[in-house]
Amino acid sequence: MPSKLKAFFFQLIKKIYNMATLSGPAPKDPETDLLALVQLDTENYIERFVPHLKAILKRSPPDILRVRSASIVKQFSKNSEHEYFTAHLEHPDGTLVYVSLERAGVNDRHPAPPRDTPRDSQSTSKLKRMKAFLLPKPNDGGNPTPRTPVLQVPLDPDSQPHHPLDTIINSEESQGPHLNPPERLRTRLSFSSLFTSARSSSSPSLVSLESCFPNGEANDVIRLHSKPTQQDKDVIIGTLNLDDVHDPVYLQDLVVLAMTVHRHKSRYGLLSSNCFWFTALIIEVLEQCVARKMTMSPNSPRWGWIVTENMKWSFVDITSSCPSAETVAAVSKEFNLYMEKFNAEVNIERKANQVLRQKAEAADKAQEEIDKLRDVAQKLKAELQKLKDGLEVQAAHQNPEYIQ
């Protein structure tokens, strides 16, 4: 192996060891060390990232990465949509970086938590009915019969519009500049009520449908990217400006907030605690902390926004459950507690490091004094030996018999 390659691997292993043991000299560039940590941890699990972040902050200034703005981003694919939270951070030297927090499905590497109650015969029977409902039934000729959609969502229970979902958010008409959506207009519809008039008594609801999909430990991760969005085709739905807030927001605030949301509901739910729920909860708690609201991006597709017949925006929650006000309040309270604990632990470790550093500096000064005294003692010893030799020579000249 070439010597340069050996040196590279040696430095890499040494850096990983220092991060794992929380030892080693303080980094010359803390923000670079922090970003290298994000790049080093390829999985970037929130729960695993928090202690590493704490280890770096205890030996570096707490304001190395300030959050300038936060955004909700929509990611499109052929068959699905995905939302994630993105933060725009700035180094002390002015360099920009973007960090995203997201609920990326189910964590396959960790087993799903045990169910609260064992699955009984009734739930097993419900699962069989679910499969029978989802699978196409063959007709008399043996060919599967296509099932007609049963989901019909009226905007108003009293008066249903002529075309509730004809004008979708991605249409040209819905993106016109004359359409100004309200700040947070939400029409909350329970999943079971959506099917009340359209399904039979044996047909399952969306709540039952969710139990058929994986709902294990949520894969909540942090990612680093050099652009505002992870992919060029991703669309920013709204942005929360944090540049001139009274209390600045830093990376550790967002990481602890994401950890709080994860611990509040760590199980992934396809139709409940999914990526949109995770992202919306983070942005709403952050809005409460800084006492300002997110600004919606003009002419951008919005999750769940549709246009009514009177050309007004209305928010219909069809595929995901928005966090309730009670959930936002509970998570805000938990976040404050976690943040106080996080800062207290970092301050304790920083003070301990400061004491150790002061003791090390005192020990170095004492060692320097000892070295100086040792040099003085050696000089005195040399002077004494020189004086002794001079006296012996003088005595020899005065008394010749002294030599004998």
C-alpha positions in Angstrom: 0.0 0.0 0.0 1.5 3.4 -0.9 2.6 5.6 1.9 0.1 8.4 1.0 -2.8 5.9 1.1 -1.7 4.6 4.4 -1.5 8.1 5.9 -5.0 8.8 4.6 -6.5 5.7 6.2 -4.6 6.4 9.4 -6.0 9.9 9.7 -9.5 8.7 8.9 -9.4 6.0 11.5 -7.9 8.4 14.0 -10.7 10.9 13.4 -13.4 8.2 13.8 -11.8 7.0 17.0 -11.7 10.5 18.5 -15.4 10.9 17.7 -16.3 7.6 19.2 -14.3 8.1 22.4 -15.0 11.8 22.7 -11.3 12.4 23.1 -8.5 13.9 21.2 -7.6 17.5 20.6 -10.2 20.2 19.9 -10.9 20.6 16.1 -9.3 23.7 14.5 -12.5 24.3 12.5 -15.6 23.1 14.5 -18.1 23.7 11.8 -16.1 21.7 9.3 -15.8 18.9 11.9 -19.6 19.0 12.4 -20.3 18.8 8.7 -17.8 16.0 8.3 -19.8 14.2 11.0 -23.0 14.5 9.0 -21.2 13.1 5.9 -19.5 10.4 7.9 -22.7 8.9 9.3 -24.3 7.6 6.1 -27.4 6.5 7.9 -27.8 9.8 9.8 -30.4 8.6 12.3 -31.6 11.4 14.5 -31.2 9.4 17.7 -27.6 8.5 16.8 -26.7 12.0 15.6 -27.7 13.8 18.9 -24.9 12.4 21.1 -22.3 13.1 18.3 -23.5 16.6 18.1 -23.4 17.0 21.8 -19.8 15.8 21.8 -18.8 18.4 19.3 -20.6 21.3 20.9 -19.0 20.6 24.3 -15.6 21.6 22.8 -16.7 24.3 20.3 -18.8 27.4 20.4 -22.6 26.8 20.5 -23.3 29.2 17.6 -21.2 27.7 14.9 -24.2 26.9 12.6 -27.0 29.4 12.7 -30.3 28.7 10.9 -31.3 31.5 8.5 -34.5 30.0 7.2 -36.6 26.8 7.2 -38.8 25.4 4.5 -41.2 22.6 3.8 -40.3 20.8 0.5 -42.5 18.5 -1.6 -40.8 15.7 -3.5 -42.6 14.2 -6.4 -42.3 10.7 -8.0 -44.4 8.7 -10.4 -46.6 7.0 -7.8 -46.2 9.0 -4.6 -45.4 12.3 -2.9 -43.0 13.0 -0.1 -42.5 16.0 2.2 -39.4 16.9 4.2 -38.1 19.8 6.3 -35.1 21.8 5.1 -33.0 24.3 7.0 -30.7 26.9 5.5 -27.6 27.3 7.7 -24.7 29.7 7.6 -21.1 29.3 8.8 -19.4 32.1 10.7 -17.3 32.6 7.6 -20.4 33.0 5.4 -20.4 29.6 3.8 -23.9 28.2 3.2 -25.1 24.7 3.7 -28.5 23.0 3.8 -29.7 20.3 6.2 -32.9 18.4 5.8 -34.9 16.5 8.5 -37.3 13.9 7.3 -39.3 10.8 8.1 -38.1 8.4 5.4 -40.5 5.5 5.9 -39.9 2.5 8.2 -36.5 1.7 9.6 -35.9 -1.9 8.3 -32.8 -2.4 10.3 -34.6 -2.2 13.6 -37.4 -4.6 14.5 -40.9 -3.2 14.8 -41.9 -2.5 18.4 -44.3 -5.2 19.8 -48.0 -4.5 19.5 -49.9 -3.3 22.5 -52.2 -6.3 22.4 -51.8 -9.6 20.6 -53.7 -10.1 17.4 -56.8 -12.0 18.1 -59.1 -13.9 15.9 -61.3 -10.9 15.2 -58.4 -8.8 13.9 -57.2 -11.8 11.8 -60.7 -12.0 10.3 -60.6 -8.3 9.6 -57.3 -8.7 7.8 -58.7 -11.5 5.6 -61.7 -9.3 4.7 -59.2 -6.5 3.9 -57.2 -8.7 1.5 -60.5 -9.9 -0.1 -61.5 -6.3 -0.5 -58.2 -5.2 -2.0 -57.8 -8.1 -4.4 -59.9 -8.0 -7.6 -62.7 -10.6 -7.7 -63.0 -12.8 -10.8 -66.2 -12.5 -12.8 -68.1 -15.4 -14.5 -65.5 -15.5 -17.3 -62.6 -15.8 -14.9 -61.2 -12.3 -15.6 -60.8 -9.9 -12.7 -63.5 -7.2 -12.4 -62.2 -3.7 -12.1 -63.3 -2.1 -8.8 -64.8 1.4 -9.1 -63.4 4.0 -6.7 -65.4 4.7 -3.6 -63.6 7.7 -2.2 -65.8 10.8 -2.5 -64.8 13.8 -0.5 -67.4 16.7 -0.3 -65.9 20.0 0.8 -69.0 20.9 2.7 -71.2 18.2 4.2 -74.3 20.3 3.6 -73.7 21.4 0.0 -71.4 19.4 -2.2 -69.8 21.4 -5.0 -70.2 20.3 -8.6 -66.6 19.4 -9.0 -64.8 19.1 -5.7 -61.6 17.5 -7.0 -61.8 18.5 -10.7 -59.5 21.4 -10.1 -56.4 20.0 -8.5 -53.4 21.8 -7.1 -51.2 20.9 -10.1 -53.6 22.4 -12.7 -52.8 25.7 -14.4 -56.0 27.3 -13.1 -55.0 26.5 -9.5 -51.6 28.1 -9.9 -52.9 31.5 -11.1 -51.6 34.6 -9.3 -55.2 35.6 -8.4 -55.6 32.7 -6.0 -54.4 33.6 -2.5 -54.7 30.7 -0.1 -55.5 31.5 3.5 -52.9 31.0 6.1 -54.1 27.7 7.7 -57.6 26.7 6.6 -58.1 23.1 7.4 -61.2 21.0 6.8 -60.5 18.0 9.1 -62.3 14.8 8.0 -62.1 11.5 9.8 -61.1 8.6 7.6 -64.1 6.5 8.6 -66.5 9.3 7.8 -65.2 9.6 4.3 -66.5 6.1 3.5 -69.8 6.3 5.5 -72.0 6.9 2.5 -69.9 5.1 -0.1 -69.0 1.7 1.3 -70.8 -1.3 2.6 -70.7 -2.5 6.2 -68.1 -5.1 5.3 -65.7 -2.7 3.6 -62.8 -1.5 5.6 -62.0 2.1 6.4 -58.7 3.8 5.8 -57.8 3.4 9.5 -58.1 -0.3 9.0 -56.2 -0.1 5.8 -53.3 1.5 7.5 -52.8 -1.6 9.7 -52.0 -3.7 6.5 -48.9 -1.6 5.8 -45.6 -1.6 7.6 -45.8 0.6 10.7 -42.6 -0.2 12.6 -39.9 2.1 13.9 -39.9 5.3 11.9 -36.7 6.1 9.9 -36.2 9.7 11.0 -32.9 11.0 9.4 -30.8 14.1 8.9 -29.2 14.7 5.5 -26.7 17.3 4.2 -26.9 18.8 0.7 -25.4 21.8 -1.0 -28.7 23.0 -2.6 -31.9 24.2 -1.0 -33.6 20.9 -2.0 -32.4 17.4 -2.2 -33.3 17.1 -5.8 -33.7 19.7 -8.5 -37.3 18.8 -9.2 -38.3 19.2 -5.5 -40.6 22.1 -4.9 -40.5 24.5 -1.8 -44.0 24.8 -0.5 -43.3 27.5 2.1 -40.5 29.2 4.0 -40.1 30.4 7.5 -37.6 33.4 7.8 -35.4 33.1 10.8 -32.8 35.7 9.9 -33.9 38.5 12.2 -35.6 36.6 15.0 -35.1 37.7 18.6 -33.7 34.4 19.7 -31.4 32.9 17.0 -32.0 29.3 16.0 -29.1 26.9 15.6 -28.6 23.4 14.3 -28.8 21.8 17.7 -32.3 23.3 18.2 -33.6 21.7 15.0 -31.9 18.3 15.8 -33.4 18.2 19.4 -36.8 19.2 18.0 -36.6 16.4 15.4 -35.6 14.0 18.2 -38.6 15.2 20.3 -41.0 14.6 17.4 -39.5 11.1 16.9 -39.9 10.2 20.6 -43.4 11.6 20.7 -44.5 9.1 18.1 -41.7 6.8 16.9 -43.9 4.4 15.0 -44.4 5.1 11.3 -48.0 5.3 10.1 -48.7 5.5 6.4 -51.9 7.5 6.9 -51.2 9.2 10.2 -47.6 9.7 11.5 -46.0 9.8 8.1 -43.6 12.2 6.4 -46.0 15.1 6.2 -47.0 14.8 9.8 -43.4 14.8 10.9 -42.5 17.8 8.7 -45.6 19.8 9.6 -45.2 19.2 13.3 -41.6 20.5 13.2 -42.5 23.6 11.3 -45.5 24.4 13.6 -43.5 24.0 16.8 -40.8 26.2 15.3 -43.4 28.8 14.4 -44.5 28.9 18.0 -40.9 29.3 19.2 -40.1 32.3 17.0 -43.6 33.7 17.1 -44.0 34.1 13.3 -45.6 32.2 10.5 -44.4 30.5 7.4 -44.8 32.3 4.1 -46.4 30.1 1.3 -44.5 30.1 -2.0 -46.5 31.6 -4.8 -47.8 29.4 -7.6 -46.3 26.2 -6.0 -48.2 22.9 -5.7 -49.4 22.4 -2.2 -50.2 19.1 -0.5 -53.9 18.8 0.1 -54.8 22.2 -1.3 -57.7 22.2 -3.8 -59.8 25.0 -5.4 -63.5 25.3 -4.7 -66.0 26.5 -7.3 -65.9 30.0 -5.9 -62.1 30.1 -6.6 -60.9 30.0 -3.1 -58.3 27.7 -1.6 -59.4 25.0 0.8 -57.3 22.5 2.7 -58.7 18.9 2.7 -56.7 16.3 4.6 -57.2 13.2 2.6 -54.1 11.0 2.9 -52.4 12.3 6.0 -53.4 13.5 9.4 -52.2 17.0 10.3 -50.9 17.4 13.8 -53.6 18.7 16.1 -53.2 21.7 18.4 -53.0 19.4 21.4 -50.1 17.5 19.7 -48.3 20.8 18.9 -48.7 22.0 22.4 -47.5 18.7 23.9 -44.5 18.5 21.6 -43.6 22.1 22.3 -43.5 21.4 26.0 -41.5 18.2 25.5 -39.1 20.1 23.2 -38.4 22.8 25.9 -37.6 20.1 28.4 -35.3 18.2 26.1 -33.6 21.4 25.0 -33.0 22.4 28.6 -31.5 19.0 29.3 -29.4 19.1 26.2 -28.0 22.5 26.9 -27.4 21.6 30.6 -25.5 18.5 29.6 -23.4 20.4 27.0 -22.7 23.2 29.5 -21.7 20.7 32.2 -19.4 18.9 29.8 -18.0 22.2 28.5 -17.3 23.4 32.1 -15.7 20.1 32.9 -13.5 20.4 29.8 -12.7 24.0 30.8 -11.7 22.9 34.3 -9.6 20.1 32.8 -8.0 22.5 30.3 -7.2 24.9 33.1 -5.7 22.1 35.2 -3.7 21.0 32.1 -2.5 24.6 31.6 -1.6 24.9 35.3 0.3 21.6 35.1 2.1 22.8 32.0 3.1 26.0 33.7 4.2 24.0 36.8 6.2 21.8 34.5 7.8 24.8 33.0 8.7 26.2 36.4 10.1 22.8 37.4 12.2 22.7 34.2 13.5 26.2 34.9 14.4 25.3 38.5 16.1 22.1 37.2 18.1 24.3 34.8 19.0 26.7 37.7 20.0 23.7 39.9 22.2 22.3 37.2 23.8 25.7 36.7 24.4 26.0 40.5 25.8 22.5 40.6 28.2 23.4 37.8 29.2 26.6 39.5 29.7 24.7 42.8 31.9 22.2 41.0 33.8 24.9 39.3 34.4 26.7 42.6 35.4 23.4 44.3 38.0 22.8 41.5 39.3 26.3 41.9 39.8 25.9 45.6 41.6 22.6 45.1 44.0 24.2 42.6 44.6 27.1 44.9 45.3 24.8 47.8 47.7 22.8 45.7 49.8 25.9 44.9 50.0 27.0 48.5 50.8 23.6 50.0 52.8 21.3 47.7 52.2 18.4 50.0 48.5 18.7 49.3 49.0 17.0 45.9 50.6 14.0 47.6 
